[in-house]
Amino acid sequence: MNGDNFASNDLIYVPKDAHDLNEIRFTQLGNATTGLTPAAQADSLEAYIKARECLSSQRGTLMLRNSCRTPWTKHVDLSARQSLRTIGMQHFILQLDVFNFLNLLNKNWGGQDLGSTNSPLLLTRTGFVNGTKLATGVTGGGAQPTFTFSPTNFATQFNTRNASSNYALQLQVKYTF
């Protein structure tokens, strides 16, 4: 946290263990009956990190710039055109365009993983407590940040249920004279 009062541009430290209070501290998320306890948030963050290679490979470090972004996409468009001579210099031109041709070949290909236009916040800082300062390791008198982690923010961070993931066909007929 660089102190500029913007939460979306700060570097993220990926904890070695989300249950270690010297690495990261959580506060109650929501009310006591329906919310998430700090222990449940630690469990959720730990599972989230383990499920993503780009995060688990960066444990114990600050995340690299532009890492863990939208997955690679594969998209191929195809167009075929045929000109048919009729009378003299007149022609019929038939053109077939296939958008996302890979998805036409196989329903599991050509998926466009789309997320939100803004990257969701991984952690939300809720305040500070006295404790061990992470940067210096000094105990007492220091202010350690506290966070919340909501696993529902990331349940469908990227998905292929969108129009861009489907193939589309377009047929054109032109007559030139």
Contacts in CASP RR format, 6 or more apart in sequence:
PFRMAT RR
TARGET T0000
AUTHOR 0000-0000-0000
METHOD contacts of the structure
MODEL  1
MNGDNFASNDLIYVPKDAHDLNEIRFTQLGNATTGLTPAAQADSLEAYIK
ARECLSSQRGTLMLRNSCRTPWTKHVDLSARQSLRTIGMQHFILQLDVFN
FLNLLNKNWGGQDLGSTNSPLLLTRTGFVNGTKLATGVTGGGAQPTFTFS
PTNFATQFNTRNASSNYALQLQVKYTF
1 10 0 8 1.000
1 125 0 8 1.000
1 145 0 8 1.000
2 9 0 8 1.000
2 10 0 8 1.000
2 11 0 8 1.000
7 121 0 8 1.000
7 124 0 8 1.000
7 125 0 8 1.000
8 118 0 8 1.000
8 119 0 8 1.000
8 121 0 8 1.000
11 62 0 8 1.000
11 63 0 8 1.000
12 62 0 8 1.000
12 63 0 8 1.000
12 122 0 8 1.000
12 123 0 8 1.000
13 23 0 8 1.000
13 24 0 8 1.000
13 60 0 8 1.000
13 61 0 8 1.000
13 62 0 8 1.000
13 63 0 8 1.000
13 134 0 8 1.000
14 49 0 8 1.000
14 55 0 8 1.000
14 58 0 8 1.000
14 59 0 8 1.000
14 60 0 8 1.000
14 61 0 8 1.000
14 62 0 8 1.000
14 63 0 8 1.000
15 23 0 8 1.000
15 24 0 8 1.000
15 45 0 8 1.000
15 49 0 8 1.000
15 59 0 8 1.000
15 60 0 8 1.000
16 23 0 8 1.000
16 59 0 8 1.000
16 60 0 8 1.000
17 23 0 8 1.000
17 46 0 8 1.000
18 24 0 8 1.000
18 42 0 8 1.000
18 43 0 8 1.000
18 45 0 8 1.000
18 46 0 8 1.000
18 49 0 8 1.000
19 39 0 8 1.000
19 42 0 8 1.000
19 43 0 8 1.000
19 46 0 8 1.000
22 132 0 8 1.000
22 134 0 8 1.000
22 137 0 8 1.000
23 60 0 8 1.000
23 134 0 8 1.000
24 42 0 8 1.000
24 45 0 8 1.000
24 123 0 8 1.000
24 147 0 8 1.000
25 38 0 8 1.000
25 129 0 8 1.000
25 144 0 8 1.000
25 145 0 8 1.000
25 146 0 8 1.000
25 147 0 8 1.000
26 38 0 8 1.000
26 39 0 8 1.000
26 41 0 8 1.000
26 42 0 8 1.000
26 146 0 8 1.000
26 147 0 8 1.000
26 148 0 8 1.000
26 149 0 8 1.000
27 38 0 8 1.000
27 126 0 8 1.000
27 127 0 8 1.000
27 146 0 8 1.000
27 147 0 8 1.000
27 148 0 8 1.000
28 35 0 8 1.000
28 36 0 8 1.000
28 37 0 8 1.000
28 38 0 8 1.000
29 35 0 8 1.000
29 36 0 8 1.000
29 41 0 8 1.000
29 148 0 8 1.000
29 149 0 8 1.000
29 150 0 8 1.000
30 36 0 8 1.000
36 44 0 8 1.000
36 148 0 8 1.000
36 150 0 8 1.000
41 148 0 8 1.000
41 149 0 8 1.000
41 150 0 8 1.000
44 149 0 8 1.000
44 151 0 8 1.000
45 123 0 8 1.000
45 149 0 8 1.000
45 151 0 8 1.000
47 151 0 8 1.000
48 55 0 8 1.000
48 149 0 8 1.000
48 151 0 8 1.000
48 154 0 8 1.000
49 55 0 8 1.000
49 56 0 8 1.000
49 59 0 8 1.000
50 56 0 8 1.000
52 68 0 8 1.000
54 67 0 8 1.000
54 68 0 8 1.000
55 63 0 8 1.000
55 68 0 8 1.000
58 64 0 8 1.000
58 67 0 8 1.000
70 113 0 8 1.000
70 114 0 8 1.000
70 115 0 8 1.000
70 158 0 8 1.000
71 113 0 8 1.000
71 158 0 8 1.000
73 110 0 8 1.000
73 111 0 8 1.000
73 112 0 8 1.000
73 113 0 8 1.000
74 102 0 8 1.000
74 109 0 8 1.000
74 110 0 8 1.000
74 111 0 8 1.000
75 100 0 8 1.000
75 102 0 8 1.000
75 110 0 8 1.000
75 111 0 8 1.000
75 112 0 8 1.000
76 100 0 8 1.000
76 101 0 8 1.000
76 102 0 8 1.000
76 110 0 8 1.000
77 97 0 8 1.000
77 98 0 8 1.000
77 99 0 8 1.000
77 100 0 8 1.000
77 101 0 8 1.000
78 97 0 8 1.000
78 98 0 8 1.000
78 101 0 8 1.000
79 95 0 8 1.000
79 96 0 8 1.000
79 97 0 8 1.000
79 98 0 8 1.000
80 95 0 8 1.000
80 96 0 8 1.000
81 93 0 8 1.000
81 94 0 8 1.000
81 95 0 8 1.000
81 96 0 8 1.000
82 93 0 8 1.000
82 94 0 8 1.000
82 95 0 8 1.000
83 91 0 8 1.000
83 92 0 8 1.000
83 93 0 8 1.000
84 91 0 8 1.000
84 92 0 8 1.000
84 93 0 8 1.000
84 94 0 8 1.000
85 91 0 8 1.000
86 92 0 8 1.000
89 177 0 8 1.000
90 175 0 8 1.000
90 176 0 8 1.000
90 177 0 8 1.000
91 175 0 8 1.000
91 176 0 8 1.000
92 173 0 8 1.000
92 174 0 8 1.000
92 175 0 8 1.000
93 172 0 8 1.000
93 173 0 8 1.000
93 174 0 8 1.000
93 175 0 8 1.000
93 176 0 8 1.000
94 171 0 8 1.000
94 172 0 8 1.000
94 173 0 8 1.000
95 171 0 8 1.000
95 172 0 8 1.000
95 174 0 8 1.000
96 169 0 8 1.000
96 170 0 8 1.000
96 171 0 8 1.000
96 172 0 8 1.000
97 169 0 8 1.000
97 170 0 8 1.000
97 171 0 8 1.000
97 172 0 8 1.000
98 104 0 8 1.000
98 167 0 8 1.000
98 168 0 8 1.000
98 169 0 8 1.000
99 167 0 8 1.000
99 168 0 8 1.000
99 169 0 8 1.000
99 170 0 8 1.000
100 110 0 8 1.000
100 111 0 8 1.000
100 112 0 8 1.000
100 164 0 8 1.000
100 165 0 8 1.000
100 166 0 8 1.000
100 167 0 8 1.000
100 168 0 8 1.000
101 167 0 8 1.000
102 109 0 8 1.000
102 110 0 8 1.000
102 111 0 8 1.000
102 167 0 8 1.000
103 109 0 8 1.000
103 110 0 8 1.000
103 111 0 8 1.000
103 165 0 8 1.000
103 166 0 8 1.000
103 167 0 8 1.000
104 167 0 8 1.000
104 169 0 8 1.000
110 165 0 8 1.000
111 160 0 8 1.000
111 164 0 8 1.000
111 165 0 8 1.000
112 160 0 8 1.000
112 162 0 8 1.000
112 164 0 8 1.000
112 165 0 8 1.000
113 158 0 8 1.000
113 159 0 8 1.000
113 160 0 8 1.000
114 158 0 8 1.000
114 159 0 8 1.000
114 160 0 8 1.000
114 162 0 8 1.000
114 164 0 8 1.000
115 157 0 8 1.000
115 158 0 8 1.000
115 159 0 8 1.000
116 157 0 8 1.000
120 153 0 8 1.000
120 154 0 8 1.000
120 157 0 8 1.000
121 153 0 8 1.000
122 149 0 8 1.000
123 147 0 8 1.000
123 148 0 8 1.000
123 149 0 8 1.000
124 147 0 8 1.000
124 148 0 8 1.000
124 149 0 8 1.000
124 150 0 8 1.000
125 145 0 8 1.000
125 146 0 8 1.000
125 147 0 8 1.000
126 146 0 8 1.000
126 147 0 8 1.000
126 148 0 8 1.000
127 145 0 8 1.000
127 146 0 8 1.000
128 143 0 8 1.000
128 144 0 8 1.000
128 145 0 8 1.000
128 146 0 8 1.000
129 143 0 8 1.000
129 144 0 8 1.000
129 146 0 8 1.000
130 140 0 8 1.000
130 141 0 8 1.000
130 142 0 8 1.000
130 143 0 8 1.000
130 144 0 8 1.000
131 139 0 8 1.000
131 140 0 8 1.000
131 141 0 8 1.000
131 142 0 8 1.000
131 143 0 8 1.000
131 144 0 8 1.000
132 138 0 8 1.000
132 139 0 8 1.000
132 140 0 8 1.000
132 142 0 8 1.000
132 144 0 8 1.000
133 142 0 8 1.000
133 143 0 8 1.000
133 144 0 8 1.000
134 144 0 8 1.000
END
